[in-house]
Structures are given as structure tokens and as C-alpha cells.
Amino acid sequence: MNEDPSPQKTQRRDKRQTTSSEGSSAELAAQFKEYTAMKEAKHAMELEAIELRKKIESEARELISEQRETMKNYNYDRDMKTFLKPHDDAPPNMLPFILARKRDIANKYGWPCDF
């Protein structure tokens, strides 16, 4: 009658593997070195990517600058050709438009215009 009717709990043993602390330390040190090497390699790759991106952006800026200069020269040449083209033989109804365009070009570049 003195028996306890509740089921008894079995005692659990710690099922960890027993290894020597020296072996674990060496493994951890090796893993840490491997992790550090991988992290440094990743960092180096990121730096290379940043440098490559900077180089590409710099080349793109130079190309855009050259294109703007080319377009500026093209527009200047076209405006010069239009401004210097004689308008003596232009039809009378087109003459006001031609002179207005020549005045606009002269004002744009600061050229003297007496018509």
C-alpha cells in the first residue's frame, strides 16, 4: 500500500559524445580559419566588384561627355550653316521665318545680327 501509483520517470543520461577537449579545440580552430578565409575571399570579391563598377561608371561618364561634345559641335555647325546660308533667293512668304530663325541663332551664340 505504500507504493506510489504514478509511473516512475526513467532517468535520462546525457548522450553527448565524449571527445577530448584538445580535438574539439583543433577542429574549432580549423573551422574558424576556414570561415575567416571564406569571409576574406568574399570581401575581396566585393571590393573587386566595386572597383569594376566604378570603372564602368567612369567610362560611361566619359562616353556621355564625348557624345554631348559631339552633339554640341554638330548643332553649332548646323546653326552656322543655316546662319551663313544666303536668304536672297528665299520665297517672300518664307522670308520672315528664315530671318527669325537666323536672329534666334545669332542670339544663341552672341553673334551680331543686323536683319
C-alpha positions as CSV (number, residue, x, y, z in Angstrom):
1,M,0.0,0.0,0.0
2,N,2.8,2.3,0.3
3,E,3.5,2.1,-3.3
4,D,3.1,5.2,-5.4
5,P,0.6,4.6,-8.2
6,S,2.1,7.3,-10.5
7,P,4.5,6.0,-13.2
8,Q,8.1,6.4,-12.4
9,K,10.2,8.6,-14.6
10,T,13.3,7.0,-16.1
11,Q,16.4,8.9,-15.6
12,R,18.0,10.2,-18.8
13,R,21.6,10.0,-19.4
14,D,23.5,12.8,-21.1
15,K,24.0,11.3,-24.6
16,R,26.7,13.7,-25.7
17,Q,29.7,12.2,-27.3
18,T,32.7,12.4,-25.2
19,T,35.7,13.8,-27.1
20,S,38.9,15.1,-25.9
21,S,38.9,18.9,-25.4
22,E,42.1,19.1,-27.5
23,G,40.5,17.5,-30.5
24,S,37.5,19.8,-30.3
25,S,39.7,22.9,-30.0
26,A,41.7,21.9,-33.0
27,E,38.5,21.3,-35.0
28,L,37.0,24.6,-33.9
29,A,40.3,26.5,-34.8
30,A,40.3,24.8,-38.2
31,Q,36.7,25.7,-38.9
32,F,37.3,29.3,-37.7
33,K,40.3,29.6,-40.0
34,E,38.2,28.3,-42.9
35,Y,35.4,30.7,-42.1
36,T,37.8,33.6,-41.9
37,A,39.4,32.7,-45.2
38,M,35.9,32.5,-46.9
39,K,34.9,35.8,-45.4
40,E,38.1,37.5,-46.6
41,A,37.6,36.0,-50.1
42,K,34.1,37.3,-50.2
43,H,35.2,40.7,-49.1
44,A,37.9,40.7,-51.8
45,M,35.4,39.8,-54.4
46,E,33.1,42.6,-53.2
47,L,35.9,45.1,-53.5
48,E,36.7,43.9,-57.0
49,A,33.0,44.3,-57.9
50,I,33.0,47.8,-56.5
51,E,36.2,48.8,-58.4
52,L,34.8,47.3,-61.7
53,R,31.5,49.2,-61.2
54,K,33.5,52.4,-60.6
55,K,35.5,51.8,-63.7
56,I,32.4,51.1,-65.8
57,E,30.6,54.2,-64.5
58,S,33.7,56.4,-65.2
59,E,33.9,55.1,-68.8
60,A,30.1,55.7,-69.2
61,R,30.6,59.3,-67.9
62,E,33.4,59.9,-70.4
63,L,31.3,58.4,-73.3
64,I,28.4,60.6,-72.3
65,S,30.6,63.7,-72.2
66,E,32.1,62.9,-75.6
67,Q,28.6,62.4,-77.0
68,R,27.5,65.8,-75.6
69,E,30.5,67.5,-77.1
70,T,29.9,65.8,-80.4
71,M,26.2,66.9,-80.4
72,K,27.2,70.4,-79.4
73,N,29.7,70.6,-82.3
74,Y,27.1,69.2,-84.7
75,N,24.4,71.8,-83.6
76,Y,27.0,74.6,-83.8
77,D,28.0,73.5,-87.3
78,R,24.3,73.2,-88.4
79,D,23.5,76.6,-86.9
80,M,26.5,78.2,-88.6
81,K,25.5,76.7,-91.9
82,T,21.9,78.0,-91.5
83,F,23.1,81.4,-90.4
84,L,25.5,81.8,-93.3
85,K,23.2,80.5,-96.0
86,P,22.0,83.4,-98.2
87,H,18.4,84.2,-98.0
88,D,18.2,86.4,-101.1
89,D,16.5,83.8,-103.2
90,A,14.0,82.7,-100.5
91,P,10.3,83.0,-101.3
92,P,8.8,86.2,-99.9
93,N,6.3,84.4,-97.7
94,M,9.1,82.3,-96.1
95,L,11.5,85.3,-95.5
96,P,10.1,86.3,-92.1
97,F,10.5,82.7,-90.8
98,I,14.1,82.4,-92.1
99,L,15.1,85.8,-90.7
100,A,13.5,84.9,-87.3
101,R,15.5,81.6,-87.2
102,K,18.7,83.5,-88.1
103,R,18.0,86.0,-85.3
104,D,17.5,83.2,-82.8
105,I,20.8,81.6,-83.8
106,A,22.6,84.9,-83.6
107,N,21.2,85.5,-80.1
108,K,22.1,81.9,-79.0
109,Y,25.7,82.4,-79.8
110,G,26.0,86.1,-79.3
111,W,26.7,86.9,-82.9
112,P,25.9,90.3,-84.4
113,C,22.7,90.3,-86.4
114,D,21.6,93.4,-88.5
115,F,18.5,91.9,-90.1
